[in-house]
Amino acid sequence: MIGLQFPGFPVDELLQPISWDEFFAEFEKNKLALTYQETTVGGLKSNFNKLVTRKGM
């Protein structure tokens, strides 16, 4: 499982640091895409993101 850890948020003890090369290799191997939200409906900055499976690839 791969995930993203953002500065200023609680550390997820289940995640272990890896290099960007390792991250992108796993990202491609598992055919993932990153979906994210820049702003909330109310116009505030959003931190929502999710790794999802790419369809048809």
C-alpha positions as CSV (number, residue, x, y, z in Angstrom):
1,M,0.0,0.0,0.0
2,I,1.3,3.5,-0.8
3,G,0.0,6.7,0.6
4,L,0.9,10.4,1.0
5,Q,2.0,12.1,4.2
6,F,1.5,15.9,4.4
7,P,3.5,18.2,6.6
8,G,1.5,19.6,9.5
9,F,-0.8,16.5,9.8
10,P,-0.5,13.6,12.2
11,V,2.0,11.0,11.3
12,D,0.5,7.7,10.1
13,E,2.6,5.1,11.8
14,L,1.6,2.5,9.1
15,L,3.4,4.5,6.4
16,Q,7.2,4.1,5.8
17,P,9.2,6.7,3.9
18,I,10.2,5.6,0.3
19,S,12.0,7.5,-2.5
20,W,10.0,9.2,-5.2
21,D,11.4,6.7,-7.7
22,E,9.9,3.8,-5.5
23,F,6.7,5.7,-5.2
24,F,6.2,6.3,-8.9
25,A,7.2,2.7,-9.7
26,E,4.5,1.4,-7.3
27,F,2.1,4.0,-8.7
28,E,2.6,2.7,-12.2
29,K,2.8,-1.0,-11.3
30,N,-0.6,-0.7,-9.6
31,K,-2.1,1.5,-12.3
32,L,-3.0,4.3,-9.9
33,A,-4.2,7.8,-10.4
34,L,-4.4,10.7,-7.9
35,T,-7.7,12.4,-7.5
36,Y,-7.8,15.6,-5.5
37,Q,-9.9,18.6,-4.6
38,E,-8.3,22.1,-4.7
39,T,-11.1,23.9,-2.9
40,T,-14.2,23.0,-0.9
41,V,-17.7,23.9,-2.1
42,G,-17.4,26.9,0.3
43,G,-14.2,28.1,-1.5
44,L,-11.7,27.1,1.2
45,K,-8.5,25.3,0.5
46,S,-9.0,21.5,0.5
47,N,-6.6,18.8,1.4
48,F,-8.8,16.0,0.1
49,N,-6.9,13.4,-2.1
50,K,-7.3,9.8,-2.9
51,L,-5.3,7.2,-4.8
52,V,-7.6,5.3,-7.2
53,T,-7.3,2.6,-9.8
54,R,-7.1,3.8,-13.4
55,K,-9.8,2.3,-15.6
56,G,-8.9,0.5,-18.8
57,M,-5.2,0.8,-18.6
